[in-house]
Amino acid sequence: MVLRAGDDERFLRVALQEKRWSDVERIAQNMKVQSSRDANLNSVYTLSLINQNKHQAALVAALRTLSLDSTRMQSWLVLAECYTRASDAKRGL
């Protein structure tokens, strides 16, 4: 099966709407999230990790998202959430 360029984006959107976090993670990885310069994609990937209780991986992803765009308030809030869930609440404040 050959996927068109927009298929991953469509599948990602559906998985997000249905809160299928493991699918969101897999699709984002297929979209090369680790090398992407897209802060939105990285943010979605981080959210998927948080919701699967993969706290350390989420923290790494959140720091990467913040490095891509430190002007987005969402990036800072997600980073704080990652620290809180990783039992490092002092850094989350």
C-alpha positions as CSV (number, residue, x, y, z in Angstrom):
1,M,0.0,0.0,0.0
2,V,1.4,3.4,-1.0
3,L,0.5,6.4,1.1
4,R,0.1,9.8,-0.3
5,A,1.8,12.7,1.4
6,G,-1.4,13.9,3.2
7,D,-2.3,10.5,4.5
8,D,-0.2,10.7,7.7
9,E,-1.6,14.1,8.5
10,R,-5.2,12.8,8.1
11,F,-4.5,9.7,10.1
12,L,-2.9,11.8,12.8
13,R,-5.9,14.1,13.0
14,V,-8.3,11.2,13.4
15,A,-6.2,9.5,16.0
16,L,-6.0,12.8,18.0
17,Q,-9.8,13.3,17.8
18,E,-10.3,9.8,19.0
19,K,-7.6,10.1,21.7
20,R,-5.8,7.0,20.4
21,W,-2.4,8.0,22.0
22,S,-0.4,5.0,20.9
23,D,-1.5,5.6,17.3
24,V,-0.6,9.3,17.6
25,E,2.8,8.4,18.8
26,R,3.4,5.8,16.0
27,I,2.1,8.2,13.3
28,A,4.3,11.0,14.6
29,Q,7.3,8.7,14.6
30,N,6.5,7.8,11.0
31,M,6.4,11.5,10.2
32,K,10.0,11.7,11.5
33,V,9.1,13.8,14.6
34,Q,12.6,13.4,16.0
35,S,14.2,15.3,13.1
36,S,11.2,17.6,12.4
37,R,11.4,21.3,12.8
38,D,7.6,21.5,13.2
39,A,6.9,22.6,16.8
40,N,3.2,21.6,16.4
41,L,4.1,18.0,15.4
42,N,6.5,17.8,18.3
43,S,3.9,19.1,20.7
44,V,1.4,16.5,19.6
45,Y,4.0,13.8,20.0
46,T,4.7,15.0,23.5
47,L,1.0,15.0,24.4
48,S,0.8,11.4,23.2
49,L,3.6,10.4,25.5
50,I,2.2,12.3,28.5
51,N,-1.2,10.5,28.0
52,Q,0.6,7.1,27.9
53,N,2.4,7.8,31.1
54,K,5.8,7.8,29.3
55,H,7.0,10.6,31.5
56,Q,10.8,10.6,30.8
57,A,10.3,10.4,27.0
58,A,7.6,13.1,27.3
59,L,10.1,15.3,29.1
60,V,12.7,14.9,26.4
61,A,10.2,15.6,23.7
62,A,8.9,18.7,25.6
63,L,12.4,20.1,25.9
64,R,12.8,19.6,22.1
65,T,9.5,21.3,21.4
66,L,10.6,24.2,23.6
67,S,13.9,24.5,21.7
68,L,12.1,24.7,18.4
69,D,9.8,27.5,19.5
70,S,10.3,29.1,23.0
71,T,7.7,31.8,22.3
72,R,4.7,29.5,22.5
73,M,3.1,29.5,25.9
74,Q,1.9,25.9,25.3
75,S,5.5,24.7,25.0
76,W,6.2,26.0,28.5
77,L,3.0,24.6,30.0
78,V,3.6,21.2,28.6
79,L,7.1,21.2,29.9
80,A,5.8,22.1,33.4
81,E,3.3,19.3,33.1
82,C,6.1,16.8,32.2
83,Y,8.1,17.9,35.2
84,T,5.1,17.5,37.5
85,R,4.2,14.1,36.2
86,A,7.9,13.0,36.5
87,S,7.7,13.8,40.2
88,D,9.9,16.9,39.8
89,A,7.2,19.5,40.7
90,K,9.7,22.1,41.8
91,R,11.1,22.3,38.3
92,G,7.5,22.5,37.0
93,L,6.8,25.7,38.8
